[in-house]
């Protein structure tokens, strides 16, 4: 009978409630532990966001004494960095107990022990404790000192009142808890058992026998368990184990669960903070793997690996060791998770080239899966580039965000513009941040649009976007659902294991030809135009520098090709092509960083002696005669309008079609009224001083396309009020409201 209401016949009315007096924490045992916290900085001040540079190794700060005592409830301004020295004393009476250091704040913390990072602490990511010992032994140290590095921002930056919001300069980060506690593992396990059973009871439905079995099992557990008597807990857990051990049939859908932690290289926080987000998230994953050897973790973006390698070498060594064991798995094959449409084709190639080169050098292998779950659409050239980079598999989920049309598949072959195909999989749960809950498992099966064609799918679990990653509770939930009748079969897996079985089942899969278009965020093609301009200019400059440097090597054996400098510049450019930077969907701090990178890239070559400065000597021109050198760095002849520098900084427009010319004469085109006429042998156009087309004529027939008194290429304003994000979206209905023409 349901102890809450034995008269209610409905399933939902009989769900037992977990006793409120069950709690995993015992913060006031008979022999309380002691802790003291000091900060080297006055309250309200911090080490500052820019204290460390991404190229330097991170360590404890060298500050003159930890003398400022810290009280719970103190708050700090956003973007500050505060360090805390925590001195702990564990009482001998806690022998045999599991002891945790609990820390809760509105910011992101990281515990340092013996001068190494050991644990990320983020309340939003459900990581608020660091395990000091799982069973206190007499031989273990009872007094120890920890350091906590607190970044005064949350998983999603420093906005106020919304997950996606610009930084609020008045927001403050508060330290709300710092305690030394005993963790009751038996209570924790009992609560997880009850959570899974109650979810099964509620979500499997009244028509499903298993929902009633789960319900009555949970009810029996509540009746058996006396919260004041821990000796009753094992009997309650045995009831849960009995139902979890009832196995599935062979035809049940198999979910391949993989730990994941999508970290935007910049978004609602600057690049500098991402370096620490990687460390906080990945050191927590490493710590989890030490106690859960079955855990696998798929991790993309070579740039983030490079950051950790430079700034946290000790952590990076541990990651390399776990990668060799097949637990910490590099995926993606690109330098960053770039935008899928805006970079040039050459930049796309360089993303794969730099990424695959890094993974080969650092981990001894290239990636076979392209991993791009969060970008705003995917160019049809990508399958060809993937195959050329040794990649034949692709994973994303972003098209689940489509505003109008639901994409028809979750597993299919994607064919590019040249006929290249890659096996593509969208996790049917439509997320890369699952938490291992029953509802997510059921959605993964129900939502799968390729039932019958394949019987396996991906499940990426762990807090993401702002970092965080998997938690112990996520793993413990899935352990109970490993092979439980009524639920899909869940196995901890790897990308290779998933795609290998999908390849075996691929005979009936459909093929999608061409672009994977995202029906959302179309405004990102124009937002933050300076970033897009800088990207294209730097793409052109790096191309030209490589061409001129190659010519220099061919002409002069003493010339040193600047390979290392070019790699550094390319990697900066590729970083700025991250899918929240180049599209402009980031905060102003990130925009400023990106523009500085562009300026720096151009300044390296244009501010000093570049390889191009030697060009006149290659062509037998000493530079003593007046004139201009016009050099075509493309692989085909072209005719271009060029600007010739004149006296007083003026420029004169002219046209030329040869590869190179000295002492060139230039012919101006502007008429007396300021209009400009241009023709190319096929058409002739005339533009007025406002840039409007006043004439567009076919030369052979003399046909005029623009009537007298009318204009083309007019500047028009539209009423742009999107449904969601102002800077990201442009709705189709905006075309119906033209605010006016000049």
C-alpha positions as CSV (number, residue, x, y, z in Angstrom):
1,X,0.0,0.0,0.0
2,X,1.1,3.5,-0.6
3,X,1.9,5.0,2.9
4,X,1.0,8.5,1.7
5,X,-2.5,7.7,0.4
6,X,-3.6,4.1,0.3
7,X,-6.9,5.0,-1.3
8,X,-5.5,6.6,-4.5
9,X,-5.6,3.9,-7.3
10,X,-3.8,5.9,-9.9
11,X,-0.1,5.3,-10.5
12,X,1.1,8.8,-10.1
13,X,-0.8,9.2,-6.8
14,X,1.1,6.3,-5.3
15,X,4.6,7.5,-5.8
16,X,6.3,7.3,-2.4
17,X,8.2,10.3,-1.2
18,X,11.8,10.0,-0.1
19,X,12.1,10.7,3.6
20,X,13.4,14.2,4.1
21,X,15.6,13.2,7.0
22,X,17.8,11.1,4.7
23,X,20.9,13.2,4.0
24,X,24.3,12.2,2.7
25,X,26.2,14.8,4.8
26,X,26.9,14.7,8.5
27,X,28.2,18.2,9.2
28,X,28.0,18.0,13.0
29,X,29.3,14.6,14.2
30,X,30.2,14.1,17.8
31,X,33.8,15.1,17.2
32,X,33.6,18.1,14.8
33,X,36.4,18.8,12.4
34,X,38.1,22.1,12.2
35,X,39.1,24.3,9.3
36,X,40.5,27.8,8.9
37,X,40.5,29.9,5.8
38,X,42.8,32.8,5.0
39,X,43.1,34.9,1.9
40,X,46.2,36.8,0.7
41,X,44.0,39.5,-0.7
42,X,41.6,42.1,0.9
43,X,38.0,41.2,0.7
44,X,36.5,42.4,-2.6
45,X,39.8,42.4,-4.5
46,X,41.4,39.7,-6.6
47,X,44.3,38.6,-8.6
48,X,42.7,39.7,-11.8
49,X,41.6,37.9,-14.9
50,X,44.8,38.6,-16.7
51,X,47.2,37.4,-14.0
52,X,48.4,34.4,-16.0
53,X,49.1,34.3,-19.7
54,X,48.1,31.2,-21.8
55,X,51.7,30.6,-22.6
56,X,52.9,30.2,-19.0
57,X,52.7,27.4,-16.5
58,X,50.1,27.9,-13.7
59,X,51.1,27.6,-10.1
60,X,50.2,28.9,-6.7
61,X,50.6,32.6,-6.5
62,X,53.7,34.1,-4.9
63,X,52.0,36.5,-2.4
64,X,53.4,37.9,0.8
65,X,51.5,35.9,3.4
66,X,48.1,34.5,3.9
67,X,46.9,36.7,6.7
68,X,43.5,38.0,5.9
69,X,40.8,35.7,7.6
70,X,37.8,34.9,5.5
71,X,34.2,34.6,6.7
72,X,31.4,32.7,5.0
73,X,29.1,35.2,3.2
74,X,31.9,37.4,1.8
75,X,31.4,38.4,-1.8
76,X,33.6,39.5,-4.6
77,X,33.3,41.3,-7.9
78,X,32.9,39.4,-11.2
79,X,36.1,38.5,-13.2
80,X,38.2,38.7,-10.1
81,X,40.4,35.8,-9.0
82,X,40.7,35.1,-5.3
83,X,43.0,32.5,-3.6
84,X,42.1,30.9,-0.3
85,X,44.4,28.9,2.0
86,X,42.4,26.3,3.8
87,X,43.9,24.5,6.8
88,X,42.1,21.3,7.8
89,X,42.2,19.2,10.9
90,X,40.3,15.8,10.8
91,X,39.5,14.4,14.3
92,X,40.8,10.9,15.1
93,X,37.2,9.9,16.0
94,X,36.4,9.9,12.2
95,X,38.5,6.8,11.7
96,X,37.1,4.6,9.0
97,X,34.7,7.3,7.7
98,X,34.6,9.0,4.3
99,X,35.7,12.7,4.7
100,X,34.9,15.5,2.3
101,X,35.8,19.1,2.1
102,X,32.7,20.9,0.9
103,X,32.9,24.3,-0.9
104,X,30.0,26.2,-2.4
105,X,30.1,29.6,-4.1
106,X,28.6,31.4,-7.1
107,X,31.9,31.1,-8.9
108,X,34.1,28.4,-10.3
109,X,36.7,27.0,-7.9
110,X,39.6,24.6,-8.1
111,X,41.3,22.8,-5.3
112,X,45.1,22.7,-5.3
113,X,47.0,20.2,-3.2
114,X,50.8,19.7,-3.1
115,X,51.1,22.5,-5.7
116,X,48.9,20.6,-8.2
117,X,45.3,21.0,-9.2
118,X,43.2,18.1,-8.0
119,X,39.5,19.0,-8.2
120,X,37.1,21.5,-9.8
121,X,34.4,22.9,-7.6
122,X,31.3,24.4,-9.3
123,X,27.9,24.5,-7.7
124,X,26.2,24.8,-11.2
125,X,28.1,21.7,-12.3
126,X,27.0,19.7,-9.2
127,X,30.6,19.5,-7.9
128,X,30.8,20.9,-4.4
129,X,33.1,18.5,-2.6
130,X,36.6,17.2,-2.7
131,X,37.1,13.8,-1.3
132,X,39.9,13.8,1.3
133,X,39.7,10.1,2.1
134,X,37.3,7.3,1.4
135,X,38.1,5.6,4.7
136,X,40.2,7.5,7.2
137,X,43.1,5.5,8.3
138,X,45.4,6.2,11.2
139,X,48.4,6.3,8.9
140,X,46.8,9.1,6.7
141,X,47.5,12.7,7.5
142,X,44.9,14.2,9.7
143,X,46.1,17.8,9.2
144,X,46.6,19.2,5.8
145,X,46.5,22.4,3.8
146,X,44.6,23.0,0.6
147,X,44.4,26.0,-1.6
148,X,41.3,27.1,-3.5
149,X,41.5,29.2,-6.6
150,X,38.2,31.0,-7.1
151,X,37.3,32.5,-10.5
152,X,34.5,35.0,-9.8
153,X,32.3,33.9,-12.7
154,X,29.9,31.0,-13.2
155,X,29.8,28.2,-15.7
156,X,27.9,30.6,-18.0
157,X,30.0,33.7,-17.5
158,X,28.9,36.7,-15.4
159,X,25.4,37.6,-16.6
160,X,22.6,38.4,-14.3
161,X,19.2,36.7,-14.4
162,X,19.7,34.6,-17.5
163,X,21.9,31.8,-18.7
164,X,22.8,33.7,-21.8
165,X,23.4,37.3,-20.9
166,X,26.2,39.9,-21.1
167,X,28.3,40.3,-18.0
168,X,26.8,42.4,-15.2
169,X,29.5,44.6,-13.7
170,X,27.5,44.8,-10.5
171,X,27.2,41.1,-10.0
172,X,29.0,39.7,-7.0
173,X,30.2,36.1,-6.3
174,X,29.5,34.9,-2.7
175,X,31.2,32.2,-0.7
176,X,28.3,30.4,0.9
177,X,29.8,27.3,2.4
178,X,33.2,25.8,3.4
179,X,32.9,22.7,5.6
180,X,34.7,19.6,6.6
181,X,32.1,16.8,6.7
182,X,31.6,13.0,6.9
183,X,30.0,11.6,3.8
184,X,27.5,8.8,4.3
185,X,28.0,6.6,1.3
186,X,25.2,4.2,2.3
187,X,22.6,7.0,2.3
188,X,23.9,8.3,-1.0
189,X,23.5,4.9,-2.7
190,X,20.1,4.5,-1.3
191,X,18.9,7.8,-2.6
192,X,20.2,7.0,-6.1
193,X,18.3,3.7,-6.0
194,X,15.1,5.5,-5.1
195,X,15.6,8.1,-7.7
196,X,15.9,5.6,-10.5
197,X,13.0,3.6,-9.3
198,X,10.7,6.6,-9.0
199,X,11.7,7.8,-12.4
200,X,10.8,4.4,-13.9
201,X,7.5,4.4,-12.0
202,X,6.6,7.8,-13.4
203,X,8.0,7.6,-16.9
204,X,7.3,4.1,-18.1
205,X,3.6,4.7,-18.0
206,X,0.6,2.9,-16.5
207,X,0.4,0.4,-19.4
208,X,3.9,-0.9,-18.6
209,X,4.3,-3.6,-16.0
210,X,7.7,-2.5,-15.1
211,X,6.5,0.9,-13.9
212,X,4.3,-0.9,-11.3
213,X,7.2,-3.2,-10.3
214,X,9.4,-0.1,-9.8
215,X,6.7,1.7,-7.9
216,X,6.0,-1.1,-5.4
217,X,9.7,-1.8,-5.0
218,X,10.3,1.8,-4.0
219,X,7.3,1.6,-1.7
220,X,8.7,-1.5,0.0
221,X,12.1,0.2,0.4
222,X,10.5,3.1,2.2
223,X,8.7,0.7,4.5
224,X,11.8,-1.4,5.3
225,X,14.1,1.6,5.8
226,X,14.3,3.2,9.2
227,X,16.2,6.4,8.7
228,X,17.3,6.4,12.4
229,X,18.8,2.9,12.0
230,X,21.5,2.5,9.3
231,X,21.5,-1.3,9.7
232,X,18.2,-1.3,7.8
233,X,19.7,0.3,4.7
234,X,21.2,-2.9,3.2
235,X,17.8,-4.6,3.2
236,X,16.3,-1.7,1.3
237,X,19.2,-1.6,-1.2
238,X,18.8,-5.4,-1.8
239,X,15.2,-4.7,-2.9
240,X,16.4,-2.2,-5.5
241,X,19.2,-4.5,-6.6
242,X,16.7,-7.3,-7.3
243,X,14.8,-5.2,-9.8
244,X,17.9,-3.7,-11.4
245,X,19.3,-7.2,-12.0
246,X,16.3,-8.3,-14.1
247,X,17.8,-8.3,-17.6
248,X,16.7,-7.0,-21.0
249,X,16.0,-9.1,-24.1
250,X,18.5,-9.3,-26.9
251,X,16.6,-6.9,-29.2
252,X,16.7,-4.0,-26.7
253,X,18.2,-0.7,-28.0
254,X,21.8,-0.2,-26.9
255,X,22.9,3.3,-25.7
256,X,26.6,4.1,-26.0
257,X,27.3,6.4,-23.1
258,X,30.5,8.6,-23.3
259,X,31.6,11.2,-20.9
260,X,31.9,14.7,-22.5
261,X,32.4,18.3,-21.5
262,X,31.8,20.7,-24.3
263,X,33.8,23.8,-23.5
264,X,33.4,26.9,-25.7
265,X,36.8,28.2,-26.4
266,X,35.3,31.7,-25.8
267,X,31.7,32.8,-25.5
268,X,30.3,34.4,-22.4
269,X,33.8,34.5,-21.0
270,X,37.2,35.4,-22.6
271,X,39.9,33.1,-23.9
272,X,41.9,33.5,-20.7
273,X,39.1,32.0,-18.6
274,X,38.7,29.1,-20.9
275,X,42.2,27.9,-20.0
276,X,41.1,27.6,-16.4
277,X,37.7,26.0,-17.4
278,X,39.6,23.3,-19.2
279,X,41.8,22.6,-16.1
280,X,38.9,22.6,-13.7
281,X,36.9,20.2,-15.9
282,X,39.6,17.9,-17.0
283,X,41.3,17.4,-13.6
284,X,37.8,16.4,-12.3
285,X,37.5,13.9,-15.1
286,X,41.0,12.5,-14.3
287,X,40.0,12.2,-10.6
288,X,36.8,10.3,-11.6
289,X,38.7,7.9,-13.8
290,X,41.0,7.0,-10.9
291,X,38.0,5.5,-9.1
292,X,35.9,4.5,-12.1
293,X,38.3,2.8,-14.5
294,X,35.4,2.1,-16.9
295,X,34.8,5.8,-17.5
296,X,35.6,7.1,-21.0
297,X,35.8,10.8,-21.9
298,X,35.6,12.2,-25.5
299,X,37.4,15.5,-25.7
300,X,37.9,17.7,-28.8
301,X,39.8,20.9,-29.8
302,X,43.6,20.6,-30.1
303,X,43.9,24.3,-28.9
304,X,42.5,23.4,-25.5
305,X,44.9,20.5,-25.2
306,X,47.7,22.9,-26.0
307,X,46.5,25.3,-23.4
308,X,46.6,22.6,-20.7
309,X,49.9,21.4,-21.9
310,X,51.4,24.8,-21.6
311,X,49.8,26.0,-18.3
312,X,49.2,22.7,-16.4
313,X,52.0,20.3,-17.4
314,X,51.4,17.9,-14.5
315,X,47.7,17.5,-15.4
316,X,48.6,17.1,-19.1
317,X,51.0,14.2,-18.3
318,X,48.2,12.4,-16.5
319,X,45.9,13.0,-19.5
320,X,48.4,11.5,-21.9
321,X,48.7,8.5,-19.7
322,X,44.9,8.0,-19.6
323,X,44.7,8.6,-23.4
324,X,47.2,5.8,-23.9
325,X,44.9,3.5,-21.8
326,X,41.9,4.5,-24.0
327,X,40.0,6.4,-21.4
328,X,40.7,10.1,-22.2
329,X,39.9,10.1,-25.9
330,X,40.9,13.0,-28.3
331,X,38.3,13.5,-31.0
332,X,37.5,16.0,-33.7
333,X,40.7,16.3,-35.6
334,X,40.5,20.2,-35.8
335,X,42.3,23.0,-34.0
336,X,39.0,24.3,-32.5
337,X,35.4,23.5,-33.1
338,X,35.1,26.1,-35.8
339,X,32.2,27.8,-37.5
340,X,31.0,25.5,-40.3
341,X,30.3,28.2,-43.0
342,X,32.3,31.4,-42.6
343,X,36.0,30.3,-42.8
344,X,37.5,29.9,-46.3
345,X,38.1,26.5,-47.8
346,X,41.8,26.9,-47.0
347,X,41.1,27.7,-43.4
348,X,38.9,24.6,-43.1
349,X,41.8,22.6,-44.5
350,X,44.2,24.2,-42.0
351,X,41.8,23.4,-39.1
352,X,42.2,19.7,-39.9
353,X,45.9,20.0,-40.7
354,X,46.8,21.7,-37.5
355,X,44.5,19.6,-35.4
356,X,45.5,16.2,-36.8
357,X,49.2,17.1,-36.7
358,X,48.9,18.0,-33.0
359,X,47.1,14.8,-32.1
360,X,49.6,12.7,-34.0
361,X,52.5,14.4,-32.3
362,X,51.1,14.4,-28.8
363,X,49.0,11.1,-28.7
364,X,50.5,9.0,-31.5
365,X,47.4,8.9,-33.6
366,X,45.0,11.0,-35.7
367,X,41.3,11.3,-35.0
368,X,38.9,9.2,-37.1
369,X,35.8,11.2,-36.0
370,X,35.0,14.8,-36.8
371,X,33.3,16.2,-33.7
372,X,31.4,19.5,-34.1
373,X,28.2,19.4,-32.0
374,X,27.4,23.1,-31.5
375,X,28.2,25.1,-34.6
376,X,25.6,27.0,-36.7
377,X,25.3,24.9,-39.8
378,X,27.7,22.7,-41.9
379,X,29.1,23.5,-45.3
380,X,28.7,20.9,-48.1
381,X,32.5,20.9,-48.6
382,X,33.1,19.3,-45.2
383,X,32.7,15.6,-46.1
384,X,35.5,16.0,-48.8
385,X,37.8,17.7,-46.3
386,X,37.1,15.1,-43.7
387,X,38.0,12.2,-46.0
388,X,41.1,14.0,-47.1
389,X,42.1,14.3,-43.4
390,X,41.7,10.6,-42.6
391,X,38.3,11.1,-41.1
392,X,35.2,9.0,-42.2
393,X,32.8,9.6,-39.3
394,X,31.0,12.7,-38.1
395,X,29.0,13.6,-34.9
396,X,26.9,16.6,-34.2
397,X,23.5,17.4,-32.8
398,X,22.9,21.1,-33.6
399,X,20.3,20.5,-36.3
400,X,17.9,19.5,-33.5
401,X,17.6,23.3,-32.9
402,X,15.9,23.8,-36.3
403,X,13.2,26.3,-36.0
404,X,10.7,24.9,-38.6
405,X,11.7,21.7,-40.2
406,X,12.8,18.7,-38.1
407,X,15.8,17.0,-39.7
408,X,14.6,13.5,-40.8
409,X,17.5,11.4,-39.6
410,X,19.8,10.7,-36.6
411,X,22.1,8.2,-38.4
412,X,22.8,8.5,-42.1
413,X,25.5,9.0,-44.7
414,X,26.3,12.7,-45.5
415,X,27.5,13.3,-49.1
416,X,29.5,16.4,-50.0
417,X,29.8,18.4,-53.2
418,X,32.3,16.0,-54.7
419,X,30.5,12.8,-53.8
420,X,32.6,12.1,-50.7
421,X,30.6,10.4,-47.9
422,X,30.9,10.2,-44.2
423,X,28.9,8.1,-41.7
424,X,27.0,10.7,-39.6
425,X,25.3,10.4,-36.2
426,X,23.2,12.8,-34.3
427,X,22.7,11.6,-30.6
428,X,18.9,11.1,-30.6
429,X,18.6,12.7,-27.1
430,X,19.4,16.0,-28.9
431,X,22.0,17.1,-26.4
432,X,25.7,16.8,-25.6
433,X,25.1,17.5,-21.9
434,X,23.0,14.6,-20.6
435,X,23.0,13.7,-16.9
436,X,22.3,9.9,-17.0
437,X,18.6,10.2,-16.0
438,X,15.9,7.7,-16.9
439,X,14.0,10.4,-18.9
440,X,17.0,11.0,-21.1
441,X,17.4,7.3,-21.8
442,X,13.8,6.9,-22.8
443,X,13.9,10.0,-25.0
444,X,17.0,8.7,-26.8
445,X,15.1,5.6,-27.8
446,X,11.7,7.2,-28.5
447,X,13.2,10.2,-30.5
448,X,15.4,8.0,-32.7
449,X,14.3,8.6,-36.3
450,X,16.2,5.6,-37.7
451,X,14.6,2.8,-35.7
452,X,14.8,-0.4,-37.6
453,X,17.8,0.7,-39.5
454,X,20.2,0.8,-36.6
455,X,19.8,-0.3,-33.0
456,X,22.6,1.7,-31.4
457,X,23.0,5.4,-30.5
458,X,25.2,7.9,-28.7
459,X,24.6,9.4,-25.2
460,X,27.0,12.2,-24.2
461,X,26.9,12.9,-20.5
462,X,28.4,15.7,-18.5
463,X,27.9,19.4,-17.9
464,X,28.9,21.4,-21.0
465,X,29.2,24.7,-22.8
466,X,30.9,26.4,-19.8
467,X,32.6,23.2,-18.8
468,X,32.0,21.0,-15.8
469,X,31.9,17.5,-17.3
470,X,30.6,14.2,-15.8
471,X,29.9,13.6,-12.2
472,X,30.0,10.5,-10.0
473,X,26.2,10.6,-9.7
474,X,25.8,10.4,-13.5
475,X,27.9,7.3,-13.5
476,X,26.1,5.7,-10.6
477,X,22.7,6.3,-12.3
478,X,23.9,4.6,-15.4
479,X,25.4,1.6,-13.5
480,X,21.9,0.8,-12.3
481,X,20.5,1.0,-15.9
482,X,23.3,-1.1,-17.5
483,X,21.0,-3.9,-18.4
484,X,17.7,-3.4,-16.6
485,X,14.4,-4.8,-18.1
486,X,12.1,-2.0,-19.2
487,X,15.0,0.4,-20.0
488,X,17.4,0.6,-23.0
489,X,20.7,-1.2,-22.5
490,X,23.3,1.3,-21.4
491,X,27.0,0.7,-21.8
492,X,30.0,2.9,-21.2
493,X,31.6,3.1,-24.7
494,X,33.8,5.0,-27.0
495,X,33.2,6.9,-30.3
496,X,35.1,4.1,-32.1
497,X,33.0,1.4,-30.6
498,X,29.8,3.3,-31.5
499,X,30.7,4.0,-35.1
500,X,32.1,0.5,-35.6
501,X,28.8,-1.1,-34.8
502,X,26.9,1.6,-36.8
503,X,29.1,0.8,-39.8
504,X,28.0,-2.9,-39.5
505,X,24.3,-1.8,-39.4
506,X,24.6,0.8,-42.2
507,X,23.3,-1.2,-45.2
508,X,19.8,0.4,-44.9
509,X,20.9,4.0,-44.0
510,X,19.7,6.9,-46.0
511,X,22.0,9.5,-47.7
512,X,21.8,13.3,-47.3
513,X,23.4,15.2,-50.1
514,X,24.6,18.8,-49.7
515,X,24.6,21.4,-46.9
516,X,23.4,20.6,-43.4
517,X,21.5,23.9,-42.9
518,X,20.6,25.1,-39.4
519,X,17.3,26.9,-39.4
520,X,18.4,29.3,-36.7
521,X,21.1,31.9,-35.9
522,X,21.2,33.3,-39.4
523,X,22.0,36.7,-38.0
524,X,25.5,35.5,-37.2
525,X,26.5,36.0,-40.8
526,X,26.6,39.7,-40.3
527,X,26.9,40.2,-36.5
528,X,30.3,41.8,-35.4
529,X,31.4,42.6,-38.9
530,X,34.8,43.7,-37.8
531,X,35.6,40.2,-36.7
532,X,34.6,38.8,-40.1
533,X,36.6,41.5,-41.9
534,X,39.6,40.7,-39.8
535,X,39.3,37.0,-40.5
536,X,39.1,37.5,-44.3
537,X,42.0,40.0,-44.4
538,X,44.2,37.7,-42.3
539,X,43.3,34.7,-44.5
540,X,44.4,36.7,-47.5
541,X,47.6,38.0,-45.8
542,X,48.7,34.5,-44.7
543,X,48.1,33.1,-48.2
544,X,50.2,35.9,-49.7
545,X,53.0,35.5,-47.2
546,X,53.2,31.8,-47.9
547,X,53.3,32.4,-51.7
548,X,55.9,35.1,-51.4
549,X,58.0,33.0,-49.0
550,X,57.9,30.0,-51.3
551,X,59.0,32.2,-54.2
552,X,61.8,33.6,-52.0
553,X,63.0,30.1,-51.2
554,X,63.0,29.2,-54.9
555,X,65.0,32.3,-55.8
556,X,67.4,32.4,-52.9
557,X,68.6,29.3,-51.1
558,X,69.7,31.4,-48.1
559,X,66.2,32.6,-47.4
560,X,64.7,30.8,-44.3
561,X,61.1,29.8,-44.8
562,X,59.3,31.1,-41.7
563,X,57.5,27.8,-40.9
564,X,57.2,28.2,-37.1
565,X,56.0,31.8,-37.3
566,X,53.4,30.9,-39.9
567,X,52.2,28.0,-37.8
568,X,51.8,30.3,-34.8
569,X,49.9,32.9,-36.9
570,X,47.7,30.2,-38.5
571,X,46.8,28.8,-35.1
572,X,45.8,32.3,-33.8
573,X,43.6,32.8,-36.9
574,X,42.1,29.3,-36.5
575,X,41.3,30.0,-32.8
576,X,39.3,33.1,-33.8
577,X,37.3,30.9,-36.2
578,X,35.7,29.2,-33.1
579,X,32.0,28.9,-33.5
580,X,31.1,31.6,-31.0
581,X,33.9,34.1,-32.1
582,X,33.8,34.4,-35.8
583,X,30.0,34.4,-35.9
584,X,29.9,37.2,-33.3
585,X,27.7,35.3,-30.8
586,X,30.1,36.2,-27.9
587,X,30.5,39.0,-25.4
588,X,32.4,42.2,-25.9
589,X,35.5,41.0,-24.0
590,X,35.9,38.2,-26.6
591,X,35.4,40.6,-29.5
592,X,38.2,42.8,-28.1
593,X,40.5,39.8,-27.8
594,X,39.7,38.6,-31.3
595,X,40.4,42.0,-32.9
596,X,43.7,42.3,-31.0
597,X,44.7,38.9,-32.5
598,X,44.0,40.1,-36.0
599,X,46.0,43.3,-35.4
600,X,48.9,41.3,-34.1
601,X,48.9,38.9,-37.0
602,X,49.0,41.7,-39.6
603,X,51.6,43.7,-37.6
604,X,54.1,40.8,-37.5
605,X,54.5,41.1,-41.3
606,X,53.4,44.6,-42.1
607,X,55.2,46.3,-39.2
608,X,58.7,44.9,-40.1
609,X,60.6,43.3,-42.9
610,X,58.3,40.7,-44.3
611,X,59.3,38.1,-46.9
612,X,57.5,40.3,-49.4
613,X,60.1,43.0,-48.9
614,X,62.6,40.9,-50.9
615,X,60.2,40.5,-53.9
616,X,61.8,43.2,-56.1
617,X,65.1,41.5,-56.0
618,X,63.6,38.2,-57.2
619,X,62.4,39.9,-60.3
620,X,65.5,41.8,-61.2
621,X,64.3,45.1,-60.1
622,X,66.4,47.0,-57.7
623,X,63.8,49.5,-56.7
624,X,65.7,52.6,-57.9
625,X,63.3,53.5,-60.7
626,X,59.9,55.0,-59.9
627,X,56.8,52.9,-60.3
628,X,54.7,50.2,-58.7
629,X,55.1,46.4,-58.5
630,X,51.8,44.5,-59.1
631,X,52.1,40.9,-58.2
632,X,49.3,38.3,-58.7
633,X,49.6,35.7,-55.9
634,X,46.7,33.6,-57.2
635,X,47.1,30.7,-59.6
636,X,45.3,32.2,-62.5
637,X,45.4,35.4,-64.5
638,X,43.0,38.0,-63.4
639,X,41.9,41.6,-64.2
640,X,41.5,43.8,-61.1
641,X,40.8,47.4,-60.1
642,X,43.8,48.4,-58.0
643,X,44.7,51.5,-56.0
644,X,47.9,53.3,-56.8
645,X,49.5,55.4,-53.9
646,X,49.8,59.0,-54.8
647,X,51.3,62.1,-53.2
648,X,49.9,63.2,-49.8
649,X,48.5,59.7,-49.1
650,X,46.0,59.9,-51.9
651,X,45.0,56.9,-54.0
652,X,44.1,56.6,-57.7
653,X,42.0,53.7,-59.1
654,X,43.2,51.8,-62.1
655,X,42.8,48.5,-63.8
656,X,45.4,45.9,-64.8
657,X,45.4,42.4,-66.0
658,X,49.0,41.2,-66.2
659,X,50.9,39.2,-63.6
660,X,53.5,41.9,-62.7
661,X,54.1,45.4,-64.0
662,X,56.7,48.1,-63.2
663,X,56.2,51.8,-64.0
664,X,52.5,51.2,-64.4
665,X,50.2,54.1,-65.5
666,X,46.8,54.3,-63.9
667,X,43.6,55.5,-65.4
668,X,41.1,57.2,-63.1
669,X,37.4,56.3,-63.6
670,X,35.4,58.9,-61.6
671,X,33.4,61.4,-63.7
672,X,32.9,65.0,-62.8
673,X,29.7,64.3,-60.9
674,X,31.5,61.7,-58.8
675,X,29.9,58.7,-60.4
676,X,32.0,55.7,-61.5
677,X,31.7,53.6,-64.6
678,X,33.2,50.1,-64.9
679,X,33.0,47.4,-67.6
680,X,34.5,44.0,-68.1
681,X,33.6,43.3,-71.8
682,X,30.3,41.8,-70.9
683,X,28.5,44.3,-68.8
684,X,28.9,48.0,-68.0
685,X,27.8,49.5,-64.7
686,X,27.5,53.0,-63.3
687,X,27.5,53.8,-59.6
688,X,26.6,57.2,-58.1
689,X,28.3,58.8,-55.1
690,X,26.0,56.8,-52.6
691,X,27.0,53.5,-54.1
692,X,23.7,53.0,-55.9
693,X,23.6,51.4,-59.3
694,X,22.1,53.8,-61.8
695,X,22.9,51.7,-64.9
696,X,23.5,48.0,-65.6
697,X,23.9,47.3,-69.3
698,X,24.7,44.3,-71.5
699,X,27.3,45.5,-73.9
700,X,26.5,43.3,-76.9
701,X,22.8,44.0,-76.9
702,X,22.8,47.4,-75.2
703,X,20.0,46.2,-72.9
704,X,19.6,48.4,-69.9
705,X,18.4,46.7,-66.7
706,X,17.7,49.7,-64.5
707,X,14.9,52.1,-65.7
708,X,15.6,55.9,-65.8
709,X,15.2,57.5,-62.4
710,X,15.4,54.2,-60.5
711,X,18.2,52.7,-58.5
712,X,19.6,49.3,-57.6
713,X,22.0,48.3,-54.7
714,X,20.0,50.6,-52.4
715,X,20.7,50.7,-48.6
716,X,17.5,49.6,-46.8
717,X,16.6,49.1,-43.2
718,X,14.3,46.4,-41.9
719,X,12.5,45.9,-38.6
720,X,14.5,43.1,-37.0
721,X,12.9,41.8,-33.9
722,X,13.8,38.0,-33.6
723,X,12.1,35.5,-31.4
724,X,15.1,34.8,-29.3
725,X,18.6,36.3,-29.5
726,X,18.9,39.8,-31.0
727,X,22.5,39.4,-32.3
728,X,22.1,35.9,-33.5
729,X,18.8,35.5,-35.3
730,X,17.0,37.1,-38.3
731,X,13.5,35.8,-38.7
732,X,11.9,35.4,-42.2
733,X,9.1,37.8,-41.3
734,X,11.6,40.8,-41.1
735,X,11.3,41.1,-44.9
736,X,7.7,42.3,-44.6
737,X,8.7,45.5,-42.7
738,X,11.0,47.8,-44.7
739,X,11.5,51.0,-42.6
740,X,12.5,53.2,-45.5
741,X,14.8,53.8,-48.4
742,X,17.2,56.8,-48.8
